[in-house]
């Protein structure tokens, strides 16, 4: 009798779980832009090479990241958390991103080959959270506690007299874990545009065809629909450092390039669905085809077949 009750309980639980998973997603309540337009924006911001974004009322130059380039974060999808939120365990250190543009080019990201892209400040829709950029490393600095902007105890570049790419190179900051970061916090005002471009110029001078590291101040866990996600992305190449198909991948779980791309796309699609459930907003999944050289051109594609949730018929 007890066994029958347990069997019934288990059966009901399984049915409930199946029913929950088969429940339809809510219809998108909002959409900032159609997918083709997001693709167009991303491509335009990758292609341009502007030094700054104009000047503020005090005459200071606005740094290029406020209107240009692509600020992206590599993430892993999970049902245990929302991929676009900071990890509460280390949020106080800062949150790592990378900034992609024609003159700050790279073919990979880490630890995964999918993630999300944030609106630049000057293109952020009204009412959304503005994420605060703190500092920029010319290459990934493998940062950690207690402050990602001061890895290996190095002060911010400007605070130790490093104001140019030439001075950075003379200081022999070639090792990824021994770099100073260029400070770009708004409180510095007077040299943030120049500091940002020194990061870019170091990369050009040293021919760094690897990702940079941009540290962003943690945003609120309850950001909700104000989260300024422009797109979820997946990458369609196979780089040697990739955990899924790269040379260092575990032979027992290593995937072919084709299978790894499918898995990455599925992760981006899952993020798209999760974001819709939480915010009611549809954002597109974008395929990123990286350049194969520093001077090469990355391509961004919006494809209907990549969307887990169809694009709304009309922009709200």
N, C-alpha and C positions, 0 to 999 in steps of 0.2 A: 504493500500500500504506500509506504513511504517512498519506495523507489518510483512508483507511478507518479506521485506528487512532484518529486524532483524532476522526473522526465518532462512532466507538463510545464513546470516552471522554466526549465531550460529551453523547451520548445517555444514558449511564449517570449522569452528574452531574445532568442534568435530571430523570431518573427518581427519583434519590435525593432531590433537593430537593422534588419533588412529593410523594413518599412521606412526607417529614418534615413537610410542611405539612398533609398529610391525617391524620397520626397523631392519634388521639383525645386529648383533654385528660385528665389524671388525674382520677379522682373526687375531689370535695372531701373532705378528711379531717376538717376542722373547720368550724364555723360558730358565730360568737358569738351572733347573733340572726337570726331570719327577716326578710325584707325589710320586711314590714308593720310590724314592731316598730321597725326602724331608722327608717323613715319617721315613725313616731309619736314617737320620741325627738327626731328633728331638728325636727319641728314644735313640739313642746313647748318645746325649748330656744330656738327662735326667738321664740316668743310671750311668754316670761316676761321680766320686767324687774327681776330681783332685783339689789340693790346689791352683795351679797357672797355668799360661800358659807359663812357661819358663822365661827367663830373657832378658832384653834389653841390649844394648851395654854398658850401664853404670853399669850393674850388678844387677839392680833392678828387682824384680819379677813382672811379668805381672799379674794383678788380674784375677781370674778365669772367670769372665764374658766375657773376651775378646775372649774366645774360647769354653766356656762350658755353659751348662744350656740353658734355654729357656726364652727369654725376651719378654713378652707379654703385650699388652694393651687392656683393655676392652673398647668397643665402641658401639655406636648405629648407625645403618644405617639411612641415610637421603638423600633426593634428594636436600637438601638445602646446603650441604657441603660434602666434601670428608672425610670419617672417619679417614683416616690415617694422616691428617694434624692437627697441634695444634690448639686449640681454640684461635683465635687472642685476645679475651677479657682477657685471663689470661695466655697466653704463657710465659710472662716474669717471672712468678712465677716458671716455670719448668713444666714438663709434667710427670704424674704419670704412672708407669708401675709396673709389678711384675715379679720376677725372679723365675722360677720353676726348681727344680732339685731334685734328690732322697734325698739329705740331706737338702733340703729347700722346703719340700713338702707341698702342700695345695690342698684342694678339690673344691675350688670355686674362683670366681673373681667377681669384682663389677665395675660399676653398671649393666652390662649386662653379659650374658653368651656366648658372642662371641666377636671377635675382630681380631687383627692381631699380627703376630710374626715377630720380627726383626732379621736379620742376626747378629751373633756375629762379632765383628771387624775382627778377623782373618779368617773368612769365608765369608766376604762380597765381592761380585764380584767387579772387577775393574771398577772404574768410578762411583760407588754408593756413596751416602752420608754416612759418618760415624757419627752415633749419639753419643753424648758425655754424659756419665753417670756422675752424680754429687755426689749423696749420696745414702745411703741405710738404711732403717729402718727395724728392725727385724719383725715388724708387721705394718699393715696399720695404718698410723699416722693421717689420715684425714686432710691432709695438705692444706694450702691455702696461701693467700696473707701475706706479699709481697714476701716471699721466702719459697718455699716448703721444703728446706733443714734446716730451722730453725723454726720448728713448736713450738708454745707456747713460743717463745723467746729463746729456747734452742740452744746454739752454737753447732757446729759440735762436735762430741764426742772427737776426738783427740785434739781439741782446748780447751777442759775443762779437759784434763788429762785422758780421758777414752780411753784406748788403747786395752782393753781386754773384753771378754765376762763377766768375773768375776767382773770387775770394773763396767760394765754397770748394772749388776744385783744388786750390792751393792748400786748403786745410786737410786735404786727402780724406774726404768723407765718402770714399768709393765703396766701402763695405756697407751692405744694406743695413746691418745692425749698429753701425756707427756713423750716423748722419745727424746733422741738425735740421730741424724743420723750419721753413719760412712761415712766420706768424702772419695771419691774415684776419685776426679778430677785428671787428669793427672799431673797437676802442683805440686801435693803433692809427687809424684814419690816414695819416700822412704818407705811408709808403706801402699800403696793402696791394695796390695794383702792380707796383714794381716788384714787390716780394713774390707775388703769384707768378709773374712772368719770369723771374729768376729761376723758379722751379722748372718752368718750361725750357728755359735756355740751358740750364744744366743738362737736362735730358737730351737736348739737341747736341750740345758740345760733347757729351760723353757717349752719345749714341745708345742711350738706354731704350731698347725696344722691349721693355717689360713694364708691368703696371706700376703706377705711382701709388702713394698712400695719402689720402686726404682724411684728416680727423675732424669729425663733426660733433658738436656738443649734443648730448643725449636729449631727445625730445620726450614729452610726457607719455606714459603708458596708456593714458586715457585719451590719446589724441583723436581716436575715432575717425569720423568722416573728414576731419581737418587734415589728415595725413596727405602730404603733397606728392603722392605717387602719380607719375605721368604714364608709366608703362611697366609691365613685367617683361623680362627678356630671357631668351636662351641663346647660347652661342653654338654655332654649327661647325666649328673646326675641332681638331683633336690636337692639343698642345702637350708637349712631353711631360709637363708637371701635372696634368689632369689626373684626378683620382679615379676617374672612371675608365678612360681609354689611353692614358699616358704611359710612358715607359716605366714609371714607378708604381703603377697600379698593381694591386694584389692580383697575382695570376689566377687565383681561384674565383675572383669576382670581376676580372677585367672584361670590358665590353668592346665590341667592335665600334668603329666610329659611327656607323649607322644606328646601332642600338643605343649608344650613349646619347645621340641627338634626340632620339625618341624619349628617353628617360628625362632629359633636361626639359624638353618641351612639355612633358607631362607634369613636371614640377611647376613650371611657369603657369600652366593651365590650372593646376590646383590652387596656386596663389591667387589667380584671377577669381576663381570661384569663392575662395575664402574671403577675399577683400570685398566682393559683392555682398556676401552674407553679412559682413560686419558693418559696411558703410552704405550699402544700397547704391554704390557707384560702379559703373562699368569702366574699366581701363583695359586697353588692348594688350595682347601678348605680341611682342615684336621679336623677330629673328635677327640676330646680329651676326653678320659674316665679317670677321676681323680682316684687317689688312695683313698681307704676308711680308711687308717690309715697312720701315719707318715712313717712307714717302708714299706708301700705298694708301688706298682709300677703303675704309670700312663701309659696309653696306647695311642698311636697316630696312627690313621688309615687314609690312603688315600683310598677313595672309589669312583669309577667312577660315581655312582649314585648321589653323593653329588655335583658334578661339574655342575655349570650353563653353563660353557663353556667347551667343550671337550678339553682334553689335545692335544696340537699339535702333529702331527705324528712324527716329528723329531725335536730334539733340535737344535736351531740355533747357 
